[in-house]
Amino acid sequence: MKAIINPCKLQGTIRVIPSKSHAHRILIAQKLAQLQGNGSDNPLQIPSFSKDIEATKSCLDSLDSPAPRLDCGESGSTIRFMIPVTMALRDSAVFAGSGKLPQRPLSPLKEEMEAHGAAFTMTGLTGDNVDICAVSGRLRSGTYTLAGDVSSQFITGLLFALPILEGNSTLNLTTRLESAGYVDLTLDVLRDFGIEIIESANDEGLISYEIPGSQQYREPDNLKVQGDWSNASFWLACGALGGDITCTGLDMSSSQRDKDIITVLETMGARISVDGDAVRVSGGSIKAAEFSIAQTPDMAPVLSVIMAAASGTSRITDAARLKIKESDRIAAIGQMLSGLGGSISCSDDSITVNASGFLDGGTVNSCNDHRIAMAAAAASCICRKPVIIEDAQAVNKSYPDFYEDFRTLGGQITKE
């Protein structure tokens, strides 16, 4: 699908969609409670509001089989969470996926699981709905070691799985934790479901998790899915780019680190007000700035667009992990902004934007990456000519109604 967007400023109020990150975690905890015989009489019903959530729900349904095949779609979160969870429950399973998922790394999670009873057979296949790996052998408790700067998803998968094993476990991080907010969100959900994890840090700031075994998941009352700060950041950015946007349904106390978009926009000169669960952002004089995305990697595409609205040179640092997202996001961001007439340079770990306050417009390809497509749409707010997004359907991964919501805020979109 191709989306053609005429430049204009966006205005209005929108309720943010549920947090995909929070929903993944609640769905897994709910299923574990159910399998342990502790499911709620009135479980929280979470709709299938994105392709990634559909993938997780499908995989959890597959756990009812003694030797399941789990189709993870294109969701990195799903496969990295579900491999340890599944192998804590089953003796064998096959994990499948589509798009770039078969190419996304499973190491060092794979090696740690192999050291604790699980054997992986990698297929090397790529394509749609292909088997990525077969895993056999029930996961065992013990001492696990992972780097903290590779993928927080590996850590989350083990934190869900290890409490239900017989025997106590320890998970030691060998480097400082990046994307810490995602792990904090996991720990919040685990606590909500009655799971005990004891977190500590040594003198060097390296974290260890002590995890008692044979624990029981129990769904609490009054559970709800938080609003999604990651997707809200695109609307809040559109407000800063000369518009006036209010997002409702946001939890200011959330562990989602992408709520840092508020600090980013304030630092760069946008006008912001907060009233309960509502955040209003309107355009100001956008200033150049430098930000690390070590804790907020998903913010990089929209942050690059905000930087394109500044006058001067801005920089995104600590960006190396962007290369193993749905696309090589460093390259994809570079192609997007240069395709719209921007001046941008990229290294293996940083993105530098030399901006004049506006973009020309033009054609960009989403690289089948939902956040690149949404960032390109936001960029139309500062373009002189239309923005044409190829493979615009990539937004279905996390936000299928994105273009419709864009229209409700005054956006002018046609689809081909």
C-alpha positions in Angstrom: 0.0 0.0 0.0 1.1 3.6 -0.8 0.1 6.5 1.4 0.2 10.0 0.0 0.1 12.8 2.7 -0.3 16.5 2.0 1.5 18.7 4.4 -0.5 20.3 7.2 -0.4 20.9 10.9 -2.4 18.5 13.1 -4.8 19.6 15.9 -7.2 17.9 18.2 -7.5 15.4 21.0 -6.9 11.6 20.7 -7.1 8.8 23.2 -3.9 6.7 22.9 -4.1 3.0 22.0 -3.2 0.3 24.6 0.5 -0.3 25.2 1.7 -3.2 23.2 4.6 -3.7 25.6 2.3 -3.9 28.6 -0.3 -6.1 26.8 2.3 -8.7 25.8 3.3 -9.1 29.4 -0.2 -9.2 30.8 -1.3 -11.8 28.3 1.7 -14.1 29.1 1.1 -13.7 32.9 -2.6 -14.4 32.4 -1.9 -17.6 30.5 0.6 -18.9 33.1 -2.0 -18.2 35.8 -4.6 -20.2 33.8 -2.2 -23.1 33.2 -1.4 -23.2 36.9 -5.1 -23.3 37.8 -5.1 -19.8 39.2 -6.9 -18.0 36.4 -9.3 -15.1 37.3 -13.0 -15.7 37.3 -13.2 -12.4 35.4 -10.0 -12.2 33.4 -9.0 -8.9 31.7 -10.0 -9.1 28.1 -7.3 -7.7 25.8 -8.4 -7.1 22.2 -6.2 -8.0 19.2 -5.3 -4.4 18.4 -2.1 -5.1 16.5 -0.3 -7.9 14.5 2.2 -8.3 17.3 -0.5 -8.8 19.9 -2.3 -11.2 17.6 0.9 -13.2 17.4 1.3 -13.4 21.1 -2.3 -14.5 21.7 -1.9 -17.2 19.0 1.3 -18.5 20.6 -0.3 -18.6 24.0 -3.2 -20.6 22.6 -0.7 -23.0 21.0 0.6 -23.9 24.5 -2.5 -26.1 25.0 -0.7 -28.6 22.7 1.9 -30.9 24.2 4.3 -30.2 21.3 3.3 -26.8 20.0 4.2 -24.9 16.9 4.2 -21.2 17.7 3.9 -18.7 14.9 5.4 -15.5 16.2 4.6 -13.5 13.0 7.0 -10.6 12.8 7.2 -9.9 16.5 10.6 -10.0 18.1 9.0 -9.6 21.6 6.8 -12.6 21.0 9.5 -15.0 20.0 12.0 -13.8 22.7 9.4 -14.0 25.4 7.8 -17.2 24.3 10.9 -19.4 23.8 11.9 -19.5 27.5 8.2 -19.6 28.7 7.4 -22.5 26.4 10.4 -24.5 27.3 9.6 -24.1 31.0 6.3 -25.9 30.2 6.9 -28.2 27.3 9.5 -30.8 26.2 9.6 -29.7 22.6 8.3 -26.9 20.4 8.8 -25.3 17.0 9.0 -21.5 16.7 8.0 -19.9 13.3 8.0 -16.4 12.0 7.8 -14.1 9.0 9.4 -11.0 7.5 12.8 -10.2 9.1 12.0 -12.1 12.3 14.0 -15.3 11.1 17.1 -13.0 10.7 16.8 -11.4 14.1 19.3 -12.8 16.7 18.4 -15.3 19.4 21.9 -15.3 20.9 22.9 -15.1 23.7 19.5 -16.3 25.0 19.9 -19.5 23.0 23.3 -20.4 24.5 22.1 -19.7 28.1 19.1 -21.9 27.6 21.3 -24.7 26.0 23.4 -24.6 29.2 20.2 -25.3 31.1 18.6 -28.2 29.4 17.2 -26.9 26.0 18.6 -27.9 22.7 18.1 -25.7 19.6 18.0 -26.7 16.0 18.1 -23.6 13.7 16.6 -24.0 10.3 18.3 -21.1 8.5 15.0 -20.5 6.6 13.7 -17.0 5.8 10.4 -16.0 4.4 6.8 -15.9 5.6 5.5 -18.4 8.2 8.7 -20.5 8.1 10.1 -22.6 10.9 12.9 -20.6 12.6 14.0 -23.2 15.2 13.0 -26.4 16.9 13.7 -26.6 20.6 13.7 -29.7 22.7 14.4 -30.3 26.4 12.7 -28.8 29.5 14.4 -25.7 30.9 16.2 -26.2 34.2 16.7 -23.7 37.1 20.1 -22.5 38.0 22.4 -19.5 37.4 21.9 -17.6 34.1 24.2 -14.9 32.7 23.3 -12.3 30.1 24.6 -9.0 28.8 22.4 -6.2 29.8 23.0 -4.2 26.6 21.9 -6.7 23.9 18.2 -7.1 24.3 15.9 -6.5 27.3 13.5 -9.0 25.6 15.8 -11.9 26.5 15.8 -10.8 30.1 12.0 -10.5 30.2 11.5 -14.0 28.7 13.6 -15.5 31.5 12.0 -13.5 34.2 8.6 -14.9 33.2 9.9 -18.5 32.9 12.3 -19.0 35.8 9.7 -18.5 38.6 7.7 -21.6 37.5 10.7 -24.0 37.5 11.5 -26.3 40.3 14.5 -24.9 42.2 15.7 -21.3 42.7 17.5 -19.4 39.9 19.7 -16.4 39.5 20.0 -14.1 36.5 23.2 -12.0 36.5 23.8 -9.2 34.0 27.3 -8.7 32.9 26.9 -5.2 31.5 24.8 -2.2 32.5 21.1 -2.7 31.6 19.9 -0.8 28.6 16.1 -0.4 27.8 15.7 -0.7 31.5 12.1 0.6 31.4 11.0 -2.5 29.5 12.4 -4.7 32.3 10.9 -2.5 34.9 7.5 -3.0 33.1 8.0 -6.7 33.3 8.8 -6.6 37.0 5.7 -4.5 37.6 3.5 -7.1 35.9 5.2 -10.0 37.7 4.5 -8.2 41.0 0.9 -7.7 40.0 0.6 -11.4 39.5 2.2 -12.3 42.8 5.6 -13.3 41.6 8.6 -12.5 43.7 11.8 -11.3 42.1 14.7 -9.9 44.3 16.7 -7.3 42.4 20.1 -6.1 43.6 23.1 -4.3 42.1 26.8 -4.6 42.8 29.3 -1.7 43.3 29.7 -1.5 39.5 26.0 -1.1 38.9 25.6 -4.6 37.5 22.1 -6.1 38.3 21.3 -9.5 39.6 17.8 -11.1 40.0 17.2 -13.7 42.6 14.2 -15.8 41.5 12.6 -18.3 43.9 11.2 -21.4 42.1 7.8 -23.1 42.1 5.9 -19.9 42.2 2.3 -19.4 41.3 0.9 -16.7 39.0 -2.4 -15.3 40.1 -4.3 -12.6 38.2 -5.2 -9.6 40.3 -8.4 -7.6 40.4 -8.7 -4.3 38.6 -6.0 -5.1 36.1 -5.9 -2.8 33.0 -3.6 -2.2 30.1 -1.7 1.1 30.2 -1.8 3.6 27.3 1.1 3.3 24.9 3.7 6.0 25.3 5.7 4.7 22.3 2.8 5.3 19.8 1.7 8.5 21.7 5.1 10.0 20.9 4.2 10.3 17.3 1.1 12.4 18.1 3.0 14.5 20.7 5.7 15.1 18.1 3.1 16.3 15.6 1.9 18.8 18.2 5.5 20.1 18.6 5.9 20.4 14.8 3.6 23.4 14.7 0.4 21.7 15.7 -1.7 21.4 18.9 -2.3 17.9 20.1 -3.7 16.5 23.3 -3.2 12.8 24.1 -5.4 11.2 26.8 -5.1 7.8 28.5 -1.5 8.2 29.5 -0.1 7.1 32.9 2.6 9.6 34.1 3.8 7.0 36.7 4.3 4.2 34.0 7.6 2.3 33.8 7.4 2.8 30.0 10.6 4.9 29.3 9.2 6.4 26.1 7.3 8.8 28.4 10.7 10.5 28.2 9.3 12.1 25.0 7.9 14.8 27.4 11.4 15.7 28.6 12.7 15.6 25.0 10.0 17.9 23.7 10.4 20.3 26.7 14.2 20.4 26.2 13.8 21.2 22.5 11.3 24.0 23.1 7.8 22.7 22.7 5.0 23.9 24.9 3.6 21.2 27.2 0.9 20.9 29.8 -0.2 17.8 31.8 -3.6 17.4 33.4 -4.2 14.0 34.9 -3.9 11.4 32.1 -3.9 14.1 29.4 -0.8 15.6 27.8 -1.1 18.6 25.5 1.8 19.6 23.2 1.9 22.6 20.9 4.6 24.0 18.7 7.3 26.3 19.9 10.7 27.3 18.6 12.4 23.9 18.2 16.0 23.9 19.3 18.8 21.5 18.3 19.8 19.0 21.0 21.6 15.7 21.6 20.0 12.7 23.2 21.1 9.1 24.1 18.6 6.5 23.2 20.2 3.7 25.3 17.0 3.5 27.3 14.5 4.5 24.6 15.5 2.9 21.3 12.0 2.9 19.8 11.9 6.7 20.1 14.7 7.1 17.5 12.6 7.5 14.3 10.3 10.1 15.6 13.1 11.9 17.5 15.0 12.2 14.2 11.9 14.0 12.7 11.7 16.4 15.6 15.4 17.1 15.1 14.7 17.9 11.4 12.4 20.7 12.7 15.2 22.4 14.6 17.7 24.9 13.2 21.2 23.6 13.7 22.8 20.2 14.3 21.2 17.6 16.6 22.5 14.1 17.4 21.2 10.7 18.5 23.7 8.6 20.4 24.0 5.0 21.7 22.1 3.8 18.7 23.9 0.6 17.8 21.0 -1.7 18.7 18.8 0.0 16.1 20.5 -2.1 13.5 18.6 -5.3 14.7 15.1 -3.9 14.9 12.4 -4.6 12.3 14.7 -2.9 9.9 18.3 -1.6 10.2 16.8 1.5 11.7 19.9 3.5 11.5 20.0 3.0 7.7 16.2 3.4 7.5 16.1 6.7 9.3 18.9 8.0 7.1 17.0 6.9 4.0 13.8 8.4 5.2 15.1 11.9 6.1 17.4 12.1 3.1 14.5 11.0 0.9 12.5 14.0 2.3 15.3 16.4 1.5 17.0 16.4 4.9 20.7 16.4 5.7 21.6 13.4 7.8 24.7 11.4 8.5 24.9 8.0 10.2 27.5 5.9 11.9 27.3 2.5 13.6 26.2 4.1 16.9 24.9 7.6 16.1 22.7 9.7 13.9 23.4 13.4 13.2 20.7 15.7 11.7 21.8 19.0 10.2 18.5 20.8 10.0 17.0 24.1 8.7 13.6 23.7 10.3 11.7 22.2 7.4 11.9 19.3 4.8 11.1 19.3 1.1 8.9 16.2 1.0 9.3 13.2 -1.4 9.0 9.4 -1.4 10.2 7.1 1.3 10.0 3.4 1.8 8.9 2.1 5.2 11.4 -0.8 5.0 8.5 -2.8 6.4 9.1 -1.0 9.7 6.0 0.4 11.5 7.9 3.1 13.3 9.6 4.4 10.1 6.2 4.6 8.4 4.7 6.6 11.3 7.7 8.8 11.5 7.5 9.7 7.8 3.8 10.6 8.3 4.8 12.9 11.2 7.5 14.4 9.1 4.8 15.7 6.6 3.9 18.4 9.2 7.2 20.2 8.3 7.3 19.4 4.6 6.7 21.8 1.7 5.5 19.1 -0.7 3.6 15.8 -0.2 5.1 12.8 1.5 4.6 9.4 -0.2 5.1 6.4 1.9 5.7 3.1 0.1 4.8 -0.1 2.0 2.7 2.1 4.3 0.8 -1.0 5.6 3.8 -1.6 7.9 1.9 0.3 10.6 -0.3 -2.8 11.1 2.4 -4.3 13.2 1.6 -2.0 16.2 -1.1 0.5 15.1 -3.5 -0.6 12.3 -5.7 2.5 12.7 -2.8 4.9 12.6 -3.8 6.6 9.3 -7.4 6.9 10.3 -6.4 8.5 13.5 -4.1 10.8 11.6 -7.1 11.9 9.6 -9.2 12.6 12.7 -6.5 15.2 13.7 -6.8 16.9 10.3 -4.3 14.9 8.3 -4.8 14.7 4.6 -4.1 11.2 3.4 -5.0 9.2 0.3 -4.1 5.5 -0.1 -3.3 3.6 -3.3 
